[in-house]
């Protein structure tokens, strides 16, 4: 028995001393064996050829007018409802502060190989057959169904199968999941509830499933939730002034994200504690994995990055300010 225990003990020590890169490769190999049809990331190939103005759906998948109201969706915190377009396709409309940042975030994630929904932004449009009054967001709708600033979303290859957890998933410890954590930090997407993650059928392999972050609306603002949505989402001033990387060691990098709730939220203790559970997502990411994701982001041209913001209806001044901040963060990753 002793002769068996000693080699196993030595093996456990050897594994514990492996560098983060080797540990990540071991996790990736184990995940591939245990879950061969689970997909988090695909090699994007020629990133320079990707059109970030139209995103994963391309120009051809844009919603076609006229749009017709189907039903209101009371999920989440932002006003949402379903519509059907002139081509017969069903879309989820989101109004409010999350419409623009989510449009950009999906394009940047898709550009570097992560799965996303199709998202298009309409600066103005009309939805027919609107009800007399929405339960949420009525003030954002004109008298005849005219709407300004709406995001339309759909998933091309089927309905959502389920949700996945940041802590418990087939990719734990892999370079791909760590790369996704880096992307959440790049975007300042602090709303990391598991309910915001979705599993969808894969378009190319019917037997496979794609794991996505399906709600990215809490992006491009502060590094954490604040007292109002306007402070913590789609806030150029806060995004530009927020610190990106908080700590670098020879093996790991930590991001200044997601930050804890303001301390007054201790009076809402369950919410305060629930947000604390996600702070690990931005901490102690293997340095090599963060730099790996940086090398993909660095292949984006300045024009592509700006196209992602143009697609969301930002003004030329906002496009330039947001894009230069993203570029500065990409440069930080590549200096690791």
VEXLO-885864 format. One line per field, with one value per residue (C-alpha): z, x, y; residue number from 1; residue in one letter. Coordinates in steps of 0.1 Angstrom, whole numbers. Each point is the difference from the previous one (the first is absolute). Layout:
REM residues N
c3 = [Z,...]
c1 = [X,...]
c2 = [Y,...]
num = [NUM,...]
residu = [A,...]
This chain:
REM residues 336
c3 = [0,9,-33,-18,21,-4,-39,2,25,-22,-30,19,9,-36,-12,26,-11,-37,-15,-8,-38,5,25,-25,-28,24,8,-37,-9,27,-10,-36,10,25,-21,-37,-13,23,-17,16,-25,-37,-18,-18,-29,-19,25,-23,-24,26,-5,34,-13,-8,25,-1,-20,-28,-21,-13,34,9,12,-27,4,7,37,18,37,14,38,29,18,37,5,12,9,-34,-21,-25,-24,-30,-35,-34,-30,-36,-9,27,24,38,19,36,3,29,9,24,12,-10,-37,-13,21,-6,-37,2,25,-21,-30,19,15,-33,-17,23,-2,27,-8,1,-11,-30,11,-21,12,-15,9,-9,-13,3,15,-11,22,32,30,16,28,7,36,-3,-23,-12,1,-26,-25,-21,-6,-33,10,-9,20,3,10,-1,-1,-19,9,-11,0,-35,8,24,34,33,15,35,20,12,31,2,28,-13,-38,-24,-5,35,1,-38,-20,-18,32,12,-33,5,35,-16,-25,28,16,-33,-3,37,-2,37,0,1,13,-13,-13,-26,-14,-26,-18,-36,-28,-22,-36,-15,21,10,28,15,24,2,33,-2,22,-13,18,-3,7,31,-20,-7,33,35,11,22,8,13,13,-35,-33,-17,22,-4,-36,-33,18,-20,28,24,-25,-10,36,14,6,-21,14,38,6,-20,14,-20,-3,4,-9,19,-13,18,-7,11,29,30,4,18,37,6,-16,32,10,-28,12,-22,-32,14,8,-33,-20,21,-13,-35,9,-6,-38,-5,24,-4,-37,-13,-16,-31,-6,4,-26,-22,-2,-5,-32,-15,9,-14,-35,0,-21,13,-26,12,36,-11,-22,31,17,-32,-2,33,-11,20,-11,-18,32,21,-25,2,38,6,-27,13,35,-14,-19,31,19,-29,1,38,-6,-26,23,26]
c1 = [0,28,17,-31,-7,35,-2,-35,11,29,-23,-24,29,13,-35,-3,33,-9,1,-35,5,5,-29,-22,10,-8,-34,-7,10,-22,-30,3,-1,-29,-21,10,-31,2,14,10,25,8,31,-12,24,6,-11,9,-28,-28,-26,-6,-26,-25,14,-6,-32,16,-19,-24,-15,-11,-36,-24,-28,-28,3,-30,-4,-6,3,17,29,2,34,30,1,-4,-32,-2,-25,-2,-6,-3,16,-10,19,-19,30,-6,22,4,-1,17,-4,18,36,12,-9,31,27,-13,1,37,9,-14,21,32,-6,-9,31,24,-19,-27,-36,-26,-35,-7,-5,-10,-7,-26,4,-36,-28,-37,-17,-35,-28,15,-23,-16,25,32,6,35,16,-32,17,25,-27,-17,-38,1,25,31,30,35,30,-11,21,-14,15,-5,19,2,3,-27,-15,19,6,10,24,35,19,34,11,-12,3,19,27,12,37,4,16,-33,-20,29,-1,-37,7,25,-27,-24,26,8,-37,-6,-29,-6,-35,13,-30,-2,-35,18,18,-17,5,-11,1,31,-7,26,-3,-36,13,21,-9,15,5,-6,-2,-34,-7,28,-20,20,30,21,-7,14,18,-29,-36,-7,-31,-14,2,11,31,10,-10,8,17,30,14,0,13,30,10,-3,32,4,27,5,28,26,23,23,-28,-33,-18,-30,-24,-17,-33,-27,3,-23,-32,0,1,-35,-12,9,-36,-10,23,-12,7,33,12,-13,21,31,-2,9,31,23,-8,24,27,31,-3,31,22,6,-38,-6,28,-14,-33,18,17,-34,-13,31,-10,-30,7,-9,-28,-15,-1,-16,-25,-13,-8,-14,-24,-15,-9,27,10,34,15,-13,12,35,1,-13,22,32,-7,-5,32,19,-12,10,34,2,-7,27,26,-5]
c2 = [0,24,-7,11,31,16,2,13,26,10,3,22,23,1,10,27,15,1,35,15,-6,-37,-3,17,-24,-30,15,6,-36,-14,22,-10,-37,4,24,-4,18,31,31,33,14,-7,12,32,-4,32,25,29,-12,2,27,15,25,-28,-26,-38,2,21,25,-26,-9,35,2,10,25,1,-12,-13,-3,-35,0,17,-17,7,-17,20,37,17,4,-28,-14,-24,11,-17,17,3,-32,-20,-1,4,25,10,38,17,36,22,5,-35,1,17,-16,-35,5,9,-27,-28,11,1,-35,-14,15,-20,-33,-1,-9,28,8,21,36,30,35,23,37,4,-22,-8,-30,-7,-14,13,-4,30,-1,-20,-11,12,27,17,34,-13,-6,26,4,-20,-26,21,-10,15,-21,-37,-31,-31,-34,-36,-32,-15,-37,-7,7,2,-34,12,22,-7,10,18,-22,-34,-6,-22,26,7,8,1,28,6,7,22,18,6,14,24,11,8,22,17,9,8,-24,-4,-17,-35,-19,-36,9,22,-30,-22,-33,-2,-26,4,11,-23,-31,-9,-23,28,28,35,17,38,31,9,33,26,31,10,9,32,17,-4,-32,-9,8,34,19,6,-18,32,0,-36,-8,18,28,13,21,-29,-25,23,7,-35,-19,-32,-22,1,-24,-20,-27,-23,-26,19,31,15,26,29,-18,-8,24,-3,18,34,-6,14,-32,-19,10,-24,-27,-29,21,12,-35,-14,25,-9,-36,11,21,-30,2,29,-12,-23,-7,-17,27,-21,-4,37,7,-27,18,32,-14,-6,34,16,-13,23,31,35,1,-33,12,32,-18,-19,33,15,-30,11,35,19,34,4,15,-28,-26,14,3,-35,-15,16,-13,-35,3,11,-31,-23,15,-6,-37,-3,16,-28]
num = [1,2,3,4,5,6,7,8,9,10,11,12,13,14,15,16,17,18,19,20,21,22,23,24,25,26,27,28,29,30,31,32,33,34,35,36,37,38,39,40,41,42,43,44,45,46,47,48,49,50,51,52,53,54,55,56,57,58,59,60,61,62,63,64,65,66,67,68,69,70,71,72,73,74,75,76,77,78,79,80,81,82,83,84,85,86,87,88,89,90,91,92,93,94,95,96,97,98,99,100,101,102,103,104,105,106,107,108,109,110,111,112,113,114,115,116,117,118,119,120,121,122,123,124,125,126,127,128,129,130,131,132,133,134,135,136,137,138,139,140,141,142,143,144,145,146,147,148,149,150,151,152,153,154,155,156,157,158,159,160,161,162,163,164,165,166,167,168,169,170,171,172,173,174,175,176,177,178,179,180,181,182,183,184,185,186,187,188,189,190,191,192,193,194,195,196,197,198,199,200,201,202,203,204,205,206,207,208,209,210,211,212,213,214,215,216,217,218,219,220,221,222,223,224,225,226,227,228,229,230,231,232,233,234,235,236,237,238,239,240,241,242,243,244,245,246,247,248,249,250,251,252,253,254,255,256,257,258,259,260,261,262,263,264,265,266,267,268,269,270,271,272,273,274,275,276,277,278,279,280,281,282,283,284,285,286,287,288,289,290,291,292,293,294,295,296,297,298,299,300,301,302,303,304,305,306,307,308,309,310,311,312,313,314,315,316,317,318,319,320,321,322,323,324,325,326,327,328,329,330,331,332,333,334,335,336]
residu = [X,X,X,X,X,X,X,X,X,X,X,X,X,X,X,X,X,X,X,X,X,X,X,X,X,X,X,X,X,X,X,X,X,X,X,X,X,X,X,X,X,X,X,X,X,X,X,X,X,X,X,X,X,X,X,X,X,X,X,X,X,X,X,X,X,X,X,X,X,X,X,X,X,X,X,X,X,X,X,X,X,X,X,X,X,X,X,X,X,X,X,X,X,X,X,X,X,X,X,X,X,X,X,X,X,X,X,X,X,X,X,X,X,X,X,X,X,X,X,X,X,X,X,X,X,X,X,X,X,X,X,X,X,X,X,X,X,X,X,X,X,X,X,X,X,X,X,X,X,X,X,X,X,X,X,X,X,X,X,X,X,X,X,X,X,X,X,X,X,X,X,X,X,X,X,X,X,X,X,X,X,X,X,X,X,X,X,X,X,X,X,X,X,X,X,X,X,X,X,X,X,X,X,X,X,X,X,X,X,X,X,X,X,X,X,X,X,X,X,X,X,X,X,X,X,X,X,X,X,X,X,X,X,X,X,X,X,X,X,X,X,X,X,X,X,X,X,X,X,X,X,X,X,X,X,X,X,X,X,X,X,X,X,X,X,X,X,X,X,X,X,X,X,X,X,X,X,X,X,X,X,X,X,X,X,X,X,X,X,X,X,X,X,X,X,X,X,X,X,X,X,X,X,X,X,X,X,X,X,X,X,X,X,X,X,X,X,X,X,X,X,X,X,X,X,X,X,X,X,X,X,X,X,X,X,X]
